[in-house]
């Protein structure tokens, strides 16, 4: 039985990944550590919460004593760090929270992983680690900054973050790299493009558009709406992380992209049309501070070296996603009205 610590597993990508692993493997035990901040939602995992190989722990990745205790109890083989403050607008309002979770939390996880995976030292003094262990940092293409009309992000593109959020993620990536170079910690870093799919918190672009369109509320669009993003279905992202975890060359970075470049305004109009509503709902608003103009991922490395490729076309993925939000209106309505914040409160305490 392999033991996997997933941090941030009650969030959008983390919860999809936990369910993906259980659907594919029978020999994994997963401990899901999540602080249950506003974006963590245990309803995302209701269908697997009784699985005997699943354990939820409410806690903070900055809590060194807790992380140490979990490693003592479980002797993990892998750590995948999804835990992060991730909304750019919130990082502009309060950068300190992002530094605390995304940077300091990553450093704690690295320290404890190094401590419990070390079985000795080689003749030069470098740590020797248990065979098969690995730390995987889930990062973002936003650490690369912004692109012009041409070109794509590769794994060798210089790091040049433009928001407090992306700067905190870049800092975490650099720590992971440093622990590999200094201590030879077994690790990989994945950097993905914009995700979409089921269970995405409705402050994000696609679920926000769907919900506002269904409720016939104004759809705010930053600036001219011509910002370009490469869209990746969350299930494709999960399959890529799975491959990197099991086949990735230690110490390497892998970009994960969906090959779906779209402008924000294209996304808005696509969803409005699919739902049969009027484009009069669109309202252009003042652009966000430091708003990157274009992201585009070159995923050649992961496709050629590890054999991964995205399975979702944009049209198929969007149709499934829109249908999911139609079928699960109760899920996102409880988030928008705040009711979900009471879920499991008696069991796990106030957030």
C-alpha positions, 0 to 999 in steps of 0.5 A, spaced: 500 500 500 502 506 497 501 512 502 500 519 499 499 526 502 495 530 498 495 537 501 489 542 499 485 536 497 478 539 498 479 544 493 478 544 486 484 541 483 486 537 489 479 534 490 478 532 483 485 528 483 484 525 490 478 522 486 482 520 480 487 516 484 481 512 487 478 511 481 485 508 477 488 505 483 487 500 488 493 500 492 493 507 495 492 510 501 491 518 501 491 523 507 488 529 505 490 535 509 486 541 508 485 548 512 478 548 509 479 556 508 473 559 503 475 555 497 476 548 501 469 544 500 468 537 503 462 536 499 467 535 493 469 529 496 462 526 499 462 520 494 469 517 497 469 520 504 467 513 507 473 509 503 477 506 508 483 508 504 481 515 505 483 520 511 481 527 512 485 531 516 483 539 518 490 543 518 495 548 516 501 546 512 505 551 516 503 547 522 510 544 523 508 539 529 502 537 525 506 535 519 511 532 523 506 528 526 502 525 520 509 523 517 510 519 524 503 516 523 503 514 516 510 514 513 508 517 506 511 515 500 509 521 496 507 528 497 503 532 492 502 539 494 496 543 491 495 547 498 495 554 495 492 561 496 490 562 488 486 568 486 490 573 483 485 579 486 485 576 493 493 577 492 492 584 490 488 585 496 492 581 501 499 579 499 501 576 506 496 571 506 499 568 500 506 568 502 505 565 508 501 559 505 504 558 498 512 560 501 512 558 508 507 552 508 511 549 502 518 550 506 515 546 512 513 540 507 520 540 504 523 540 511 519 534 514 519 530 507 527 531 508 527 529 515 523 522 514 525 520 507 532 520 509 536 514 511 543 516 511 548 520 507 553 518 502 560 519 502 560 526 500 555 528 505 548 528 501 542 525 504 540 518 501 533 517 501 528 511 501 527 509 494 521 511 491 519 517 495 517 523 491 515 530 493 511 534 487 509 541 487 503 543 483 505 550 480 502 554 475 504 557 468 503 564 471 510 564 474 513 565 467 509 572 467 506 574 460 507 573 453 506 577 447 502 575 441 507 570 439 511 564 443 510 559 448 512 558 455 517 552 456 520 549 462 526 554 460 522 560 460 525 565 465 521 566 471 518 573 471 511 573 476 507 579 475 502 579 481 503 577 489 500 570 487 504 568 482 510 571 485 509 567 491 508 560 487 515 562 484 518 563 490 515 556 492 518 553 486 525 556 487 525 553 494 523 546 491 528 546 486 533 548 492 532 542 496 533 538 490 540 541 488 542 542 496 539 536 499 538 532 493 530 531 495 527 527 490 522 532 487 518 534 480 514 541 479 508 541 474 506 548 471 499 548 468 495 552 464 488 555 466 484 549 469 476 548 468 471 543 470 467 540 475 467 543 483 471 549 481 470 555 486 465 560 483 469 566 483 473 563 478 472 565 470 468 560 467 464 558 473 462 565 475 460 566 468 456 560 468 452 562 474 451 569 473 448 567 466 444 562 469 441 567 474 441 573 469 446 577 473 451 582 470 458 578 467 464 583 469 469 582 464 476 586 465 478 591 460 477 589 453 476 582 455 482 580 450 487 577 455 489 570 452 489 563 456 490 556 455 485 552 458 486 545 461 480 540 463 482 538 470 481 531 469 487 532 463 491 535 469 490 530 474 492 525 469 498 529 467 500 529 475 499 522 475 504 520 470 509 525 473 508 522 479 510 515 477 514 516 471 517 523 471 525 524 472 527 526 478 529 534 479 525 536 472 519 541 471 514 539 466 509 544 463 502 541 462 497 545 457 491 543 454 492 546 447 486 551 447 488 558 447 482 563 448 480 570 449 476 571 455 471 574 451 471 568 447 469 564 453 464 569 456 460 569 449 461 561 448 457 560 455 452 565 454 450 562 447 450 555 450 445 557 455 441 561 450 442 568 454 443 575 451 450 578 451 447 584 454 449 581 460 456 583 459 459 589 462 466 591 461 470 593 468 476 597 469 482 592 468 486 588 474 492 591 476 498 587 473 493 583 469 498 579 464 496 579 457 497 572 454 499 565 457 501 559 452 504 553 454 508 548 450 507 541 453 512 538 448 516 535 454 511 531 457 508 529 451 514 526 448 518 524 454 512 521 458 507 520 453 501 524 456 497 528 452 490 532 453 484 528 451 479 534 452 477 538 446 475 545 448 468 544 446 467 537 449 470 540 456 466 546 456 459 542 454 461 537 460 462 543 464 456 547 463 452 541 464 455 539 470 454 546 473 446 545 470 446 538 474 449 541 480 446 547 481 445 546 489 452 545 490 454 552 487 448 556 490 450 554 497 457 557 495 454 563 493 450 564 499 455 562 504 451 556 506 457 551 504 461 554 510 457 550 515 458 544 512 461 539 517 462 545 522 460 541 528 465 535 526 471 540 524 470 546 528 469 553 525 474 555 519 
